[in-house]
Amino acid sequence: MKLEPGNYAVIFTSTRTDVDTDYLETFEHLMSLAKEIDGFLGIESARKGLGITVSYWRDKESIELWRRNADHVIAKNRGRQDWYKSYTSIISKIEHCSGFEK
Amino acid sequence: MKLEPGNYAVIFTSTRTDVDTDYLETFEHLMSLAKEIDGFLGIESARKGLGITVSYWRDKESIELWRRNADHVIAKNRGRQDWYKSYTSIISKIEHCSGFEK
């Protein structure tokens, strides 16, 4: 994944309920749909009690396309109803990237 | 933690080596130092293979203060030498926050 200043990161942090029904299937289905969005750059996810998922986008327009995706809208409603105790979603514009690899 | 547009998120993703010596102690020491930085707003962390730590800052100046903190500089060198196989660090400016809580 190659990120540049001006690209966007969406930081989604969440705490889960104990309802697991359809959760993983829906997550995987949504991932396959997100990857088809023009401007989707990548996604990274980790959980340890708190879940953090960061998705990366070329620009605001690509985030907006994803935000309006019908299956995504349905999943968000289902998420509020069943899977999540709480979440926050932060849209941020990338200014600087650095890295290290052994 | 109250975030506003114009605040900053630093997204640190990493993969670890199997060297654990001093890792947790250093992480906790650095957290206590970061909290003392004027403009530090909060931090969230999760790991599942990949680790994702997001720290939140009032502005770029507070990130810069933290970036130059002597113990932080030492820990970064140690991190590259011992604890991390790879990492990326992304500085991004928050444009929009939303959330949900049951």
N, CA and C atoms of all chains as a GROMACS GRO file, in nm:
protein
  612
    1MET      N    1   0.084  -0.120   0.000
    1MET     CA    2   0.000   0.000   0.000
    1MET      C    3   0.087   0.125   0.000
    2LYS      N    4   0.067   0.208  -0.104
    2LYS     CA    5   0.147   0.329  -0.113
    2LYS      C    6   0.058   0.449  -0.081
    3LEU      N    7   0.093   0.520   0.026
    3LEU     CA    8   0.012   0.635   0.068
    3LEU      C    9   0.089   0.763   0.041
    4GLU      N   10   0.014   0.866   0.007
    4GLU     CA   11   0.075   0.996  -0.020
    4GLU      C   12   0.003   1.104   0.058
    5PRO      N   13   0.072   1.214   0.088
    5PRO     CA   14   0.003   1.327   0.148
    5PRO      C   15  -0.118   1.364   0.063
    6GLY      N   16  -0.230   1.391   0.128
    6GLY     CA   17  -0.353   1.423   0.056
    6GLY      C   18  -0.449   1.305   0.050
    7ASN      N   19  -0.395   1.181   0.065
    7ASN     CA   20  -0.482   1.066   0.081
    7ASN      C   21  -0.551   1.074   0.218
    8TYR      N   22  -0.648   0.986   0.238
    8TYR     CA   23  -0.726   0.990   0.361
    8TYR      C   24  -0.716   0.860   0.440
    9ALA      N   25  -0.723   0.872   0.573
    9ALA     CA   26  -0.734   0.756   0.661
    9ALA      C   27  -0.866   0.768   0.738
   10VAL      N   28  -0.942   0.660   0.741
   10VAL     CA   29  -1.062   0.656   0.825
   10VAL      C   30  -1.033   0.562   0.941
   11ILE      N   31  -1.036   0.618   1.062
   11ILE     CA   32  -1.001   0.542   1.183
   11ILE      C   33  -1.132   0.502   1.252
   12PHE      N   34  -1.159   0.374   1.254
   12PHE     CA   35  -1.282   0.323   1.314
   12PHE      C   36  -1.244   0.244   1.439
   13THR      N   37  -1.280   0.295   1.557
   13THR     CA   38  -1.253   0.221   1.681
   13THR      C   39  -1.386   0.175   1.737
   14SER      N   40  -1.388   0.056   1.795
   14SER     CA   41  -1.516   0.002   1.840
   14SER      C   42  -1.501  -0.091   1.959
   15THR      N   43  -1.607  -0.100   2.038
   15THR     CA   44  -1.619  -0.206   2.137
   15THR      C   45  -1.740  -0.290   2.097
   16ARG      N   46  -1.727  -0.422   2.111
   16ARG     CA   47  -1.828  -0.515   2.063
   16ARG      C   48  -1.926  -0.555   2.173
   17THR      N   49  -2.046  -0.591   2.133
   17THR     CA   50  -2.136  -0.665   2.220
   17THR      C   51  -2.091  -0.812   2.215
   18ASP      N   52  -2.168  -0.903   2.277
   18ASP     CA   53  -2.131  -1.044   2.262
   18ASP      C   54  -2.214  -1.111   2.151
   19VAL      N   55  -2.280  -1.032   2.070
   19VAL     CA   56  -2.355  -1.087   1.955
   19VAL      C   57  -2.260  -1.106   1.836
   20ASP      N   58  -2.243  -1.231   1.795
   20ASP     CA   59  -2.150  -1.259   1.684
   20ASP      C   60  -2.222  -1.295   1.554
   21THR      N   61  -2.353  -1.313   1.561
   21THR     CA   62  -2.430  -1.360   1.445
   21THR      C   63  -2.403  -1.274   1.322
   22ASP      N   64  -2.356  -1.339   1.217
   22ASP     CA   65  -2.332  -1.274   1.086
   22ASP      C   66  -2.217  -1.174   1.087
   23TYR      N   67  -2.149  -1.153   1.201
   23TYR     CA   68  -2.050  -1.045   1.208
   23TYR      C   69  -1.932  -1.067   1.113
   24LEU      N   70  -1.866  -1.182   1.126
   24LEU     CA   71  -1.748  -1.207   1.042
   24LEU      C   72  -1.783  -1.216   0.895
   25GLU      N   73  -1.894  -1.282   0.866
   25GLU     CA   74  -1.939  -1.295   0.726
   25GLU      C   75  -1.961  -1.156   0.666
   26THR      N   76  -2.029  -1.070   0.743
   26THR     CA   77  -2.059  -0.936   0.693
   26THR      C   78  -1.931  -0.856   0.675
   27PHE      N   79  -1.838  -0.867   0.773
   27PHE     CA   80  -1.711  -0.796   0.764
   27PHE      C   81  -1.637  -0.837   0.635
   28GLU      N   82  -1.632  -0.967   0.610
   28GLU     CA   83  -1.562  -1.015   0.490
   28GLU      C   84  -1.632  -0.973   0.360
   29HIS      N   85  -1.764  -0.978   0.364
   29HIS     CA   86  -1.842  -0.933   0.247
   29HIS      C   87  -1.814  -0.785   0.219
   30LEU      N   88  -1.816  -0.704   0.326
   30LEU     CA   89  -1.791  -0.560   0.308
   30LEU      C   90  -1.650  -0.533   0.258
   31MET      N   91  -1.553  -0.610   0.310
   31MET     CA   92  -1.416  -0.593   0.263
   31MET      C   93  -1.406  -0.616   0.113
   32SER      N   94  -1.472  -0.721   0.064
   32SER     CA   95  -1.464  -0.751  -0.079
   32SER      C   96  -1.531  -0.640  -0.160
   33LEU      N   97  -1.636  -0.578  -0.105
   33LEU     CA   98  -1.701  -0.466  -0.175
   33LEU      C   99  -1.614  -0.340  -0.171
   34ALA      N  100  -1.554  -0.312  -0.056
   34ALA     CA  101  -1.472  -0.191  -0.042
   34ALA      C  102  -1.356  -0.194  -0.142
   35LYS      N  103  -1.298  -0.313  -0.159
   35LYS     CA  104  -1.184  -0.326  -0.251
   35LYS      C  105  -1.219  -0.291  -0.394
   36GLU      N  106  -1.349  -0.297  -0.427
   36GLU     CA  107  -1.392  -0.264  -0.564
   36GLU      C  108  -1.415  -0.114  -0.583
   37ILE      N  109  -1.418  -0.039  -0.472
   37ILE     CA  110  -1.443   0.105  -0.483
   37ILE      C  111  -1.320   0.174  -0.544
   38ASP      N  112  -1.344   0.256  -0.644
   38ASP     CA  113  -1.236   0.333  -0.705
   38ASP      C  114  -1.179   0.428  -0.599
   39GLY      N  115  -1.050   0.414  -0.570
   39GLY     CA  116  -0.987   0.501  -0.470
   39GLY      C  117  -0.963   0.432  -0.336
   40PHE      N  118  -1.010   0.308  -0.321
   40PHE     CA  119  -0.977   0.231  -0.201
   40PHE      C  120  -0.830   0.191  -0.206
   41LEU      N  121  -0.754   0.220  -0.101
   41LEU     CA  122  -0.609   0.194  -0.104
   41LEU      C  123  -0.568   0.078  -0.014
   42GLY      N  124  -0.644   0.052   0.094
   42GLY     CA  125  -0.605  -0.057   0.182
   42GLY      C  126  -0.676  -0.049   0.314
   43ILE      N  127  -0.660  -0.155   0.395
   43ILE     CA  128  -0.724  -0.159   0.526
   43ILE      C  129  -0.638  -0.238   0.621
   44GLU      N  130  -0.635  -0.195   0.748
   44GLU     CA  131  -0.561  -0.266   0.852
   44GLU      C  132  -0.649  -0.274   0.975
   45SER      N  133  -0.642  -0.387   1.043
   45SER     CA  134  -0.736  -0.412   1.152
   45SER      C  135  -0.668  -0.485   1.266
   46ALA      N  136  -0.702  -0.448   1.390
   46ALA     CA  137  -0.653  -0.521   1.507
   46ALA      C  138  -0.758  -0.509   1.617
   47ARG      N  139  -0.762  -0.607   1.704
   47ARG     CA  140  -0.855  -0.599   1.817
   47ARG      C  141  -0.791  -0.659   1.941
   48LYS      N  142  -0.809  -0.590   2.052
   48LYS     CA  143  -0.772  -0.646   2.183
   48LYS      C  144  -0.866  -0.579   2.281
   49GLY      N  145  -0.988  -0.633   2.289
   49GLY     CA  146  -1.096  -0.562   2.360
   49GLY      C  147  -1.145  -0.452   2.268
   50LEU      N  148  -1.072  -0.343   2.266
   50LEU     CA  149  -1.098  -0.237   2.168
   50LEU      C  150  -1.054  -0.283   2.029
   51GLY      N  151  -1.137  -0.258   1.930
   51GLY     CA  152  -1.100  -0.286   1.792
   51GLY      C  153  -1.062  -0.158   1.721
   52ILE      N  154  -0.955  -0.163   1.643
   52ILE     CA  155  -0.916  -0.047   1.562
   52ILE      C  156  -0.904  -0.095   1.417
   53THR      N  157  -0.980  -0.033   1.329
   53THR     CA  158  -0.968  -0.060   1.186
   53THR      C  159  -0.938   0.071   1.116
   54VAL      N  160  -0.829   0.074   1.041
   54VAL     CA  161  -0.796   0.194   0.965
   54VAL      C  162  -0.806   0.160   0.816
   55SER      N  163  -0.890   0.232   0.745
   55SER     CA  164  -0.897   0.214   0.599
   55SER      C  165  -0.839   0.338   0.532
   56TYR      N  166  -0.780   0.318   0.416
   56TYR     CA  167  -0.707   0.424   0.347
   56TYR      C  168  -0.771   0.448   0.211
   57TRP      N  169  -0.782   0.576   0.175
   57TRP     CA  170  -0.857   0.615   0.055
   57TRP      C  171  -0.781   0.722  -0.020
   58ARG      N  172  -0.799   0.722  -0.152
   58ARG     CA  173  -0.730   0.820  -0.236
   58ARG      C  174  -0.774   0.962  -0.205
   59ASP      N  175  -0.905   0.979  -0.185
   59ASP     CA  176  -0.959   1.114  -0.164
   59ASP      C  177  -1.095   1.105  -0.094
   60LYS      N  178  -1.153   1.220  -0.067
   60LYS     CA  179  -1.282   1.223   0.002
   60LYS      C  180  -1.393   1.163  -0.083
   61GLU      N  181  -1.383   1.178  -0.214
   61GLU     CA  182  -1.486   1.127  -0.304
   61GLU      C  183  -1.496   0.975  -0.292
   62SER      N  184  -1.381   0.907  -0.280
   62SER     CA  185  -1.387   0.761  -0.269
   62SER      C  186  -1.448   0.719  -0.135
   63ILE      N  187  -1.420   0.794  -0.028
   63ILE     CA  188  -1.483   0.766   0.102
   63ILE      C  189  -1.635   0.783   0.089
   64GLU      N  190  -1.674   0.888   0.019
   64GLU     CA  191  -1.816   0.919   0.002
   64GLU      C  192  -1.887   0.807  -0.076
   65LEU      N  193  -1.822   0.755  -0.180
   65LEU     CA  194  -1.876   0.641  -0.255
   65LEU      C  195  -1.902   0.522  -0.162
   66TRP      N  196  -1.803   0.496  -0.076
   66TRP     CA  197  -1.814   0.383   0.016
   66TRP      C  198  -1.921   0.408   0.122
   67ARG      N  199  -1.928   0.532   0.169
   67ARG     CA  200  -2.026   0.567   0.271
   67ARG      C  201  -2.168   0.544   0.220
   68ARG      N  202  -2.189   0.563   0.090
   68ARG     CA  203  -2.324   0.552   0.035
   68ARG      C  204  -2.356   0.412  -0.021
   69ASN      N  205  -2.254   0.324  -0.019
   69ASN     CA  206  -2.277   0.187  -0.068
   69ASN      C  207  -2.392   0.121   0.010
   70ALA      N  208  -2.487   0.064  -0.063
   70ALA     CA  209  -2.611   0.014   0.000
   70ALA      C  210  -2.584  -0.094   0.105
   71ASP      N  211  -2.499  -0.192   0.071
   71ASP     CA  212  -2.469  -0.299   0.167
   71ASP      C  213  -2.398  -0.243   0.291
   72HIS      N  214  -2.317  -0.141   0.271
   72HIS     CA  215  -2.246  -0.078   0.382
   72HIS      C  216  -2.345  -0.008   0.476
   73VAL      N  217  -2.442   0.061   0.417
   73VAL     CA  218  -2.544   0.130   0.496
   73VAL      C  219  -2.624   0.030   0.580
   74ILE      N  220  -2.662  -0.081   0.516
   74ILE     CA  221  -2.738  -0.185   0.588
   74ILE      C  222  -2.655  -0.242   0.703
   75ALA      N  223  -2.525  -0.268   0.674
   75ALA     CA  224  -2.437  -0.325   0.778
   75ALA      C  225  -2.419  -0.229   0.894
   76LYS      N  226  -2.412  -0.098   0.865
   76LYS     CA  227  -2.397   0.000   0.974
   76LYS      C  228  -2.518  -0.003   1.067
   77ASN      N  229  -2.635  -0.011   1.008
   77ASN     CA  230  -2.756  -0.020   1.091
   77ASN      C  231  -2.755  -0.147   1.176
   78ARG      N  232  -2.718  -0.256   1.112
   78ARG     CA  233  -2.709  -0.384   1.183
   78ARG      C  234  -2.603  -0.375   1.293
   79GLY      N  235  -2.492  -0.308   1.265
   79GLY     CA  236  -2.385  -0.291   1.363
   79GLY      C  237  -2.433  -0.218   1.487
   80ARG      N  238  -2.506  -0.110   1.468
   80ARG     CA  239  -2.558  -0.034   1.582
   80ARG      C  240  -2.658  -0.117   1.661
   81GLN      N  241  -2.736  -0.198   1.588
   81GLN     CA  242  -2.839  -0.278   1.654
   81GLN      C  243  -2.778  -0.396   1.730
   82ASP      N  244  -2.682  -0.465   1.666
   82ASP     CA  245  -2.640  -0.595   1.719
   82ASP      C  246  -2.495  -0.601   1.770
   83TRP      N  247  -2.400  -0.557   1.687
   83TRP     CA  248  -2.260  -0.596   1.711
   83TRP      C  249  -2.181  -0.501   1.798
   84TYR      N  250  -2.216  -0.373   1.796
   84TYR     CA  251  -2.131  -0.275   1.863
   84TYR      C  252  -2.196  -0.216   1.987
   85LYS      N  253  -2.116  -0.208   2.093
   85LYS     CA  254  -2.157  -0.133   2.211
   85LYS      C  255  -2.134   0.015   2.184
   86SER      N  256  -2.021   0.043   2.119
   86SER     CA  257  -1.988   0.183   2.087
   86SER      C  258  -1.889   0.185   1.972
   87TYR      N  259  -1.887   0.292   1.900
   87TYR     CA  260  -1.780   0.312   1.803
   87TYR      C  261  -1.759   0.461   1.776
   88THR      N  262  -1.642   0.492   1.726
   88THR     CA  263  -1.618   0.626   1.674
   88THR      C  264  -1.553   0.611   1.537
   89SER      N  265  -1.582   0.705   1.452
   89SER     CA  266  -1.529   0.702   1.317
   89SER      C  267  -1.468   0.840   1.289
   90ILE      N  268  -1.341   0.840   1.252
   90ILE     CA  269  -1.269   0.965   1.233
   90ILE      C  270  -1.215   0.970   1.090
   91ILE      N  271  -1.248   1.076   1.019
   91ILE     CA  272  -1.195   1.096   0.884
   91ILE      C  273  -1.079   1.194   0.894
   92SER      N  274  -0.962   1.153   0.846
   92SER     CA  275  -0.845   1.241   0.860
   92SER      C  276  -0.763   1.240   0.732
   93LYS      N  277  -0.702   1.355   0.705
   93LYS     CA  278  -0.625   1.374   0.582
   93LYS      C  279  -0.477   1.354   0.611
   94ILE      N  280  -0.415   1.265   0.535
   94ILE     CA  281  -0.276   1.228   0.559
   94ILE      C  282  -0.182   1.341   0.520
   95GLU      N  283  -0.092   1.377   0.612
   95GLU     CA  284   0.006   1.483   0.583
   95GLU      C  285   0.147   1.430   0.568
   96HIS      N  286   0.176   1.318   0.638
   96HIS     CA  287   0.315   1.271   0.640
   96HIS      C  288   0.318   1.120   0.670
   97CYS      N  289   0.399   1.048   0.595
   97CYS     CA  290   0.416   0.904   0.620
   97CYS      C  291   0.564   0.874   0.637
   98SER      N  292   0.596   0.788   0.732
   98SER     CA  293   0.733   0.737   0.739
   98SER      C  294   0.728   0.592   0.782
   99GLY      N  295   0.837   0.521   0.761
   99GLY     CA  296   0.832   0.380   0.792
   99GLY      C  297   0.969   0.320   0.809
  100PHE      N  298   0.968   0.196   0.851
  100PHE     CA  299   1.092   0.122   0.878
  100PHE      C  300   1.065  -0.024   0.849
  101GLU      N  301   1.160  -0.090   0.786
  101GLU     CA  302   1.144  -0.232   0.761
  101GLU      C  303   1.278  -0.301   0.772
  102LYS      N  304   1.283  -0.414   0.844
  102LYS     CA  305   1.409  -0.484   0.864
  102LYS      C  306   1.452  -0.558   0.740
  103MET      N  307  -1.228   1.143   2.574
  103MET     CA  308  -1.144   1.218   2.479
  103MET      C  309  -1.233   1.295   2.381
  104LYS      N  310  -1.215   1.426   2.375
  104LYS     CA  311  -1.296   1.507   2.285
  104LYS      C  312  -1.207   1.555   2.170
  105LEU      N  313  -1.241   1.514   2.049
  105LEU     CA  314  -1.161   1.551   1.932
  105LEU      C  315  -1.237   1.650   1.847
  106GLU      N  316  -1.164   1.740   1.786
  106GLU     CA  317  -1.226   1.839   1.699
  106GLU      C  318  -1.154   1.844   1.565
  107PRO      N  319  -1.223   1.886   1.460
  107PRO     CA  320  -1.155   1.908   1.333
  107PRO      C  321  -1.035   2.000   1.354
  108GLY      N  322  -0.924   1.965   1.294
  108GLY     CA  323  -0.801   2.042   1.314
  108GLY      C  324  -0.705   1.975   1.410
  109ASN      N  325  -0.759   1.888   1.499
  109ASN     CA  326  -0.670   1.805   1.581
  109ASN      C  327  -0.601   1.704   1.490
  110TYR      N  328  -0.503   1.634   1.547
  110TYR     CA  329  -0.425   1.539   1.468
  110TYR      C  330  -0.432   1.397   1.524
  111ALA      N  331  -0.426   1.299   1.433
  111ALA     CA  332  -0.413   1.158   1.471
  111ALA      C  333  -0.281   1.106   1.415
  112VAL      N  334  -0.204   1.037   1.499
  112VAL     CA  335  -0.084   0.969   1.452
  112VAL      C  336  -0.112   0.819   1.454
  113ILE      N  337  -0.110   0.758   1.337
  113ILE     CA  338  -0.143   0.616   1.323
  113ILE      C  339  -0.012   0.538   1.312
  114PHE      N  340   0.016   0.458   1.413
  114PHE     CA  341   0.140   0.381   1.417
  114PHE      C  342   0.102   0.233   1.404
  115THR      N  343   0.138   0.171   1.290
  115THR     CA  344   0.113   0.027   1.274
  115THR      C  345   0.246  -0.046   1.275
  116SER      N  346   0.250  -0.163   1.336
  116SER     CA  347   0.379  -0.231   1.351
  116SER      C  348   0.365  -0.382   1.351
  117THR      N  349   0.472  -0.448   1.309
  117THR     CA  350   0.483  -0.592   1.333
  117THR      C  351   0.606  -0.611   1.422
  118ARG      N  352   0.593  -0.701   1.520
  118ARG     CA  353   0.696  -0.720   1.621
  118ARG      C  354   0.794  -0.831   1.586
  119THR      N  355   0.912  -0.821   1.640
  119THR     CA  356   1.003  -0.936   1.644
  119THR      C  357   0.960  -1.021   1.764
  120ASP      N  358   1.038  -1.125   1.798
  120ASP     CA  359   1.002  -1.199   1.920
  120ASP      C  360   1.084  -1.151   2.040
  121VAL      N  361   1.150  -1.037   2.027
  121VAL     CA  362   1.226  -0.979   2.140
  121VAL      C  363   1.131  -0.898   2.227
  122ASP      N  364   1.113  -0.941   2.352
  122ASP     CA  365   1.021  -0.871   2.443
  122ASP      C  366   1.092  -0.790   2.550
  123THR      N  367   1.225  -0.805   2.557
  123THR     CA  368   1.301  -0.742   2.665
  123THR      C  369   1.273  -0.592   2.675
  124ASP      N  370   1.227  -0.548   2.789
  124ASP     CA  371   1.201  -0.406   2.819
  124ASP      C  372   1.086  -0.345   2.739
  125TYR      N  373   1.018  -0.424   2.654
  125TYR     CA  374   0.919  -0.365   2.563
  125TYR      C  375   0.801  -0.303   2.639
  126LEU      N  376   0.735  -0.383   2.723
  126LEU     CA  377   0.616  -0.333   2.793
  126LEU      C  378   0.651  -0.219   2.890
  127GLU      N  379   0.762  -0.237   2.961
  127GLU     CA  380   0.806  -0.134   3.055
  127GLU      C  381   0.828  -0.001   2.982
  128THR      N  382   0.897  -0.010   2.867
  128THR     CA  383   0.925   0.112   2.790
  128THR      C  384   0.796   0.174   2.740
  129PHE      N  385   0.704   0.090   2.689
  129PHE     CA  386   0.576   0.139   2.638
  129PHE      C  387   0.502   0.215   2.749
  130GLU      N  388   0.499   0.157   2.868
  130GLU     CA  389   0.427   0.222   2.979
  130GLU      C  390   0.497   0.350   3.024
  131HIS      N  391   0.629   0.346   3.026
  131HIS     CA  392   0.706   0.466   3.061
  131HIS      C  393   0.677   0.578   2.960
  132LEU      N  394   0.678   0.543   2.830
  132LEU     CA  395   0.653   0.644   2.727
  132LEU      C  396   0.511   0.699   2.736
  133MET      N  397   0.414   0.612   2.768
  133MET     CA  398   0.276   0.659   2.783
  133MET      C  399   0.266   0.763   2.892
  134SER      N  400   0.336   0.737   3.005
  134SER     CA  401   0.328   0.833   3.116
  134SER      C  402   0.392   0.965   3.077
  135LEU      N  403   0.497   0.960   2.994
  135LEU     CA  404   0.561   1.084   2.947
  135LEU      C  405   0.473   1.157   2.846
  136ALA      N  406   0.413   1.082   2.754
  136ALA     CA  407   0.330   1.144   2.650
  136ALA      C  408   0.214   1.220   2.714
  137LYS      N  409   0.157   1.162   2.818
  137LYS     CA  410   0.042   1.226   2.885
  137LYS      C  411   0.077   1.361   2.944
  138GLU      N  412   0.206   1.383   2.968
  138GLU     CA  413   0.248   1.512   3.024
  138GLU      C  414   0.270   1.620   2.917
  139ILE      N  415   0.273   1.578   2.791
  139ILE     CA  416   0.296   1.674   2.682
  139ILE      C  417   0.174   1.764   2.666
  140ASP      N  418   0.196   1.893   2.662
  140ASP     CA  419   0.087   1.988   2.637
  140ASP      C  420   0.029   1.961   2.498
  141GLY      N  421  -0.100   1.928   2.492
  141GLY     CA  422  -0.163   1.901   2.364
  141GLY      C  423  -0.186   1.754   2.336
  142PHE      N  424  -0.138   1.667   2.427
  142PHE     CA  425  -0.168   1.524   2.414
  142PHE      C  426  -0.315   1.503   2.449
  143LEU      N  427  -0.391   1.436   2.361
  143LEU     CA  428  -0.535   1.422   2.384
  143LEU      C  429  -0.576   1.280   2.422
  144GLY      N  430  -0.499   1.180   2.378
  144GLY     CA  431  -0.537   1.043   2.411
  144GLY      C  432  -0.466   0.943   2.323
  145ILE      N  433  -0.482   0.814   2.358
  145ILE     CA  434  -0.417   0.708   2.281
  145ILE      C  435  -0.503   0.583   2.286
  146GLU      N  436  -0.505   0.508   2.176
  146GLU     CA  437  -0.578   0.382   2.168
  146GLU      C  438  -0.489   0.281   2.099
  147SER      N  439  -0.496   0.157   2.146
  147SER     CA  440  -0.401   0.057   2.100
  147SER      C  441  -0.468  -0.079   2.089
  148ALA      N  442  -0.433  -0.154   1.984
  148ALA     CA  443  -0.482  -0.292   1.970
  148ALA      C  444  -0.377  -0.371   1.894
  149ARG      N  445  -0.373  -0.501   1.918
  149ARG     CA  446  -0.280  -0.584   1.842
  149ARG      C  447  -0.342  -0.719   1.814
  150LYS      N  448  -0.326  -0.766   1.692
  150LYS     CA  449  -0.362  -0.905   1.658
  150LYS      C  450  -0.267  -0.940   1.544
  151GLY      N  451  -0.143  -0.978   1.581
  151GLY     CA  452  -0.038  -0.991   1.480
  151GLY      C  453   0.011  -0.851   1.451
  152LEU      N  454  -0.063  -0.782   1.366
  152LEU     CA  455  -0.038  -0.640   1.340
  152LEU      C  456  -0.081  -0.558   1.463
  153GLY      N  457   0.003  -0.464   1.503
  153GLY     CA  458  -0.036  -0.372   1.610
  153GLY      C  459  -0.076  -0.237   1.550
  154ILE      N  460  -0.182  -0.178   1.603
  154ILE     CA  461  -0.222  -0.044   1.561
  154ILE      C  462  -0.234   0.042   1.686
  155THR      N  463  -0.159   0.150   1.690
  155THR     CA  464  -0.171   0.246   1.799
  155THR      C  465  -0.203   0.381   1.737
  156VAL      N  466  -0.312   0.442   1.782
  156VAL     CA  467  -0.346   0.575   1.734
  156VAL      C  468  -0.336   0.671   1.851
  157SER      N  469  -0.253   0.774   1.837
  157SER     CA  470  -0.247   0.878   1.940
  157SER      C  471  -0.306   1.007   1.882
  158TYR      N  472  -0.365   1.085   1.970
  158TYR     CA  473  -0.438   1.205   1.928
  158TYR      C  474  -0.374   1.328   1.991
  159TRP      N  475  -0.364   1.434   1.912
  159TRP     CA  476  -0.291   1.554   1.953
  159TRP      C  477  -0.367   1.679   1.914
  160ARG      N  478  -0.350   1.783   1.993
  160ARG     CA  479  -0.421   1.908   1.966
  160ARG      C  480  -0.379   1.970   1.834
  161ASP      N  481  -0.247   1.965   1.808
  161ASP     CA  482  -0.193   2.032   1.689
  161ASP      C  483  -0.056   1.973   1.653
  162LYS      N  484   0.001   2.022   1.545
  162LYS     CA  485   0.130   1.969   1.500
  162LYS      C  486   0.242   2.002   1.598
  163GLU      N  487   0.229   2.113   1.666
  163GLU     CA  488   0.333   2.154   1.762
  163GLU      C  489   0.345   2.051   1.875
  164SER      N  490   0.231   2.000   1.922
  164SER     CA  491   0.237   1.902   2.032
  164SER      C  492   0.298   1.771   1.983
  165ILE      N  493   0.270   1.732   1.859
  165ILE     CA  494   0.334   1.612   1.802
  165ILE      C  495   0.485   1.634   1.796
  166GLU      N  496   0.525   1.754   1.757
  166GLU     CA  497   0.667   1.786   1.742
  166GLU      C  498   0.738   1.782   1.878
  167LEU      N  499   0.672   1.832   1.982
  167LEU     CA  500   0.727   1.824   2.118
  167LEU      C  501   0.754   1.677   2.154
  168TRP      N  502   0.657   1.593   2.124
  168TRP     CA  503   0.668   1.452   2.158
  168TRP      C  504   0.776   1.382   2.074
  169ARG      N  505   0.782   1.421   1.946
  169ARG     CA  506   0.879   1.362   1.855
  169ARG      C  507   1.023   1.389   1.902
  170ARG      N  508   1.042   1.504   1.968
  170ARG     CA  509   1.177   1.542   2.011
  170ARG      C  510   1.209   1.501   2.155
  171ASN      N  511   1.109   1.444   2.225
  171ASN     CA  512   1.132   1.400   2.362
  171ASN      C  513   1.247   1.298   2.368
  172ALA      N  514   1.343   1.323   2.456
  172ALA     CA  515   1.467   1.244   2.457
  172ALA      C  516   1.441   1.095   2.480
  173ASP      N  517   1.357   1.061   2.578
  173ASP     CA  518   1.328   0.919   2.604
  173ASP      C  519   1.257   0.854   2.485
  174HIS      N  520   1.176   0.933   2.416
  174HIS     CA  521   1.106   0.882   2.299
  174HIS      C  522   1.204   0.852   2.185
  175VAL      N  523   1.298   0.941   2.167
  175VAL     CA  524   1.401   0.920   2.063
  175VAL      C  525   1.482   0.794   2.091
  176ILE      N  526   1.521   0.777   2.217
  176ILE     CA  527   1.597   0.658   2.257
  176ILE      C  528   1.515   0.531   2.231
  177ALA      N  529   1.385   0.536   2.270
  177ALA     CA  530   1.298   0.419   2.253
  177ALA      C  531   1.279   0.385   2.106
  178LYS      N  532   1.273   0.487   2.021
  178LYS     CA  533   1.256   0.460   1.877
  178LYS      C  534   1.377   0.386   1.822
  179ASN      N  535   1.495   0.428   1.864
  179ASN     CA  536   1.616   0.358   1.818
  179ASN      C  537   1.615   0.213   1.867
  180ARG      N  538   1.580   0.197   1.993
  180ARG     CA  539   1.571   0.063   2.050
  180ARG      C  540   1.466  -0.020   1.976
  181GLY      N  541   1.354   0.044   1.941
  181GLY     CA  542   1.247  -0.025   1.868
  181GLY      C  543   1.294  -0.080   1.735
  182ARG      N  544   1.369   0.003   1.662
  182ARG     CA  545   1.420  -0.041   1.531
  182ARG      C  546   1.521  -0.154   1.548
  183GLN      N  547   1.599  -0.145   1.656
  183GLN     CA  548   1.704  -0.244   1.680
  183GLN      C  549   1.644  -0.377   1.727
  184ASP      N  550   1.549  -0.368   1.822
  184ASP     CA  551   1.506  -0.490   1.893
  184ASP      C  552   1.362  -0.534   1.867
  185TRP      N  553   1.266  -0.445   1.881
  185TRP     CA  554   1.126  -0.488   1.899
  185TRP      C  555   1.046  -0.500   1.771
  186TYR      N  556   1.081  -0.420   1.671
  186TYR     CA  557   0.995  -0.414   1.552
  186TYR      C  558   1.060  -0.478   1.430
  187LYS      N  559   0.980  -0.557   1.360
  187LYS     CA  560   1.021  -0.605   1.229
  187LYS      C  561   0.997  -0.494   1.127
  188SER      N  562   0.883  -0.425   1.144
  188SER     CA  563   0.850  -0.315   1.053
  188SER      C  564   0.750  -0.222   1.122
  189TYR      N  565   0.748  -0.099   1.081
  189TYR     CA  566   0.640  -0.010   1.125
  189TYR      C  567   0.619   0.102   1.023
  190THR      N  568   0.499   0.158   1.028
  190THR     CA  569   0.474   0.281   0.954
  190THR      C  570   0.410   0.380   1.051
  191SER      N  571   0.439   0.506   1.028
  191SER     CA  572   0.385   0.611   1.112
  191SER      C  573   0.322   0.716   1.020
  192ILE      N  574   0.196   0.745   1.044
  192ILE     CA  575   0.122   0.836   0.956
  192ILE      C  576   0.067   0.952   1.038
  193ILE      N  577   0.100   1.073   0.998
  193ILE     CA  578   0.045   1.191   1.064
  193ILE      C  579  -0.072   1.242   0.981
  194SER      N  580  -0.188   1.254   1.043
  194SER     CA  581  -0.306   1.296   0.967
  194SER      C  582  -0.389   1.396   1.045
  195LYS      N  583  -0.449   1.488   0.970
  195LYS     CA  584  -0.527   1.597   1.030
  195LYS      C  585  -0.675   1.560   1.029
  196ILE      N  586  -0.736   1.566   1.146
  196ILE     CA  587  -0.875   1.522   1.161
  196ILE      C  588  -0.970   1.622   1.095
  197GLU      N  589  -1.059   1.570   1.012
  197GLU     CA  590  -1.158   1.657   0.946
  197GLU      C  591  -1.298   1.635   0.998
  198HIS      N  592  -1.327   1.512   1.043
  198HIS     CA  593  -1.466   1.481   1.081
  198HIS      C  594  -1.468   1.366   1.182
  199CYS      N  595  -1.548   1.379   1.286
  199CYS     CA  596  -1.564   1.272   1.384
  199CYS      C  597  -1.712   1.239   1.398
  200SER      N  598  -1.744   1.110   1.408
  200SER     CA  599  -1.880   1.074   1.445
  200SER      C  600  -1.874   0.952   1.535
  201GLY      N  601  -1.981   0.923   1.604
  201GLY     CA  602  -1.975   0.811   1.697
  201GLY      C  603  -2.112   0.761   1.734
  202PHE      N  604  -2.111   0.652   1.808
  202PHE     CA  605  -2.234   0.586   1.850
  202PHE      C  606  -2.205   0.521   1.984
  203GLU      N  607  -2.301   0.529   2.073
  203GLU     CA  608  -2.284   0.461   2.202
  203GLU      C  609  -2.418   0.409   2.248
  204LYS      N  610  -2.421   0.283   2.294
  204LYS     CA  611  -2.548   0.222   2.339
  204LYS      C  612  -2.587   0.275   2.474
   0.00000   0.00000   0.00000
